[in-house]
């Protein structure tokens, strides 16, 4: 990946983001918090998290849904949130499990 052999690296060290077909969203969190969750766990600064979340939300046209919970979204909107969770990390590669099934 990016001219780097990752076969022997631990999965967390491979710089890959996965987007699952079933969304894998946290139902008790807002869209904003679903997008921010991984960055918070990695110790990103609050301002950086906010900038990345809002950039991804704009790109995916989900800005109006940032305060909603996943159950209030359509299947396509949930899929875009799942894609946003991967995008905010800015990984070297993405793995998609049937990413267009609900778009």
C-alpha positions in Angstrom: 0.0 0.0 0.0 1.7 3.1 -1.2 4.9 1.1 -1.9 4.9 -0.2 1.6 4.6 -3.9 2.3 2.0 -4.4 5.1 1.7 -8.2 5.2 3.6 -8.5 8.5 2.2 -5.4 10.2 -0.6 -5.5 12.8 -3.9 -4.5 11.3 -4.0 -1.2 13.2 -0.6 -0.3 11.7 -1.6 -0.8 8.0 -3.3 2.6 7.5 -6.5 1.0 6.0 -10.1 2.0 6.6 -12.9 -0.4 6.2 -16.5 0.4 5.2 -18.9 -2.4 6.0 -22.1 -3.1 4.1 -24.2 -3.2 7.3 -22.8 0.3 8.2 -21.4 -0.6 11.7 -22.7 2.7 13.2 -23.1 3.3 16.9 -26.9 3.7 17.3 -26.7 5.7 20.5 -24.4 8.4 19.0 -25.2 11.2 16.6 -23.9 11.3 13.1 -21.3 13.8 14.2 -20.1 11.6 17.1 -20.0 8.5 14.8 -17.7 10.4 12.5 -15.5 11.7 15.3 -15.3 8.5 17.4 -12.2 7.0 15.8 -10.3 10.3 15.8 -11.1 10.9 19.5 -9.8 7.4 20.3 -6.5 8.2 18.4 -6.1 11.4 20.5 -6.7 14.0 17.8 -7.3 17.6 18.9 -10.9 18.8 19.1 -10.4 21.4 16.4 -8.8 18.9 14.0 -11.7 16.5 14.7 -14.3 19.1 14.0 -12.6 20.2 10.8 -12.3 16.7 9.5 -15.9 15.8 10.4 -17.3 18.9 8.8 -15.2 18.4 5.6 -16.3 14.8 5.2 -20.0 15.8 6.0 -19.9 18.4 3.3 -18.3 16.1 0.8 -20.9 13.4 1.4 -23.8 15.9 1.6 -24.8 14.9 5.2 -24.2 18.2 6.9 -27.9 18.5 7.8 -27.8 15.2 9.6 -24.9 15.7 12.0 -27.2 15.9 15.1 -29.4 13.0 14.1 -29.0 9.4 15.3 -28.6 6.6 12.7 -32.1 5.3 13.2 -33.4 8.6 11.8 -31.5 8.2 8.5 -32.3 6.4 5.3 -30.2 3.4 4.2 -28.3 5.6 1.7 -27.6 8.3 4.4 -26.4 5.6 6.8 -24.0 4.3 4.1 -22.6 7.8 3.6 -22.0 8.2 7.3 -20.2 4.8 7.3 -18.1 6.2 4.4 -17.5 9.4 6.3 -16.1 7.4 9.3 -13.5 6.0 6.9 -12.8 9.4 5.2 -12.1 11.4 8.3 -9.2 9.1 9.1 -7.5 10.0 5.8 -6.1 6.4 5.4 -3.7 5.2 2.6 -6.4 2.8 1.4 -10.1 2.0 1.7 -11.7 -1.4 1.7 -15.4 -1.4 0.9 -17.9 -4.2 1.5 -20.5 -3.6 -1.2 -20.3 0.2 -0.7 -23.0 1.2 -3.2 -25.7 -1.3 -2.1 -27.9 1.5 -0.6 -26.8 4.6 -2.6 
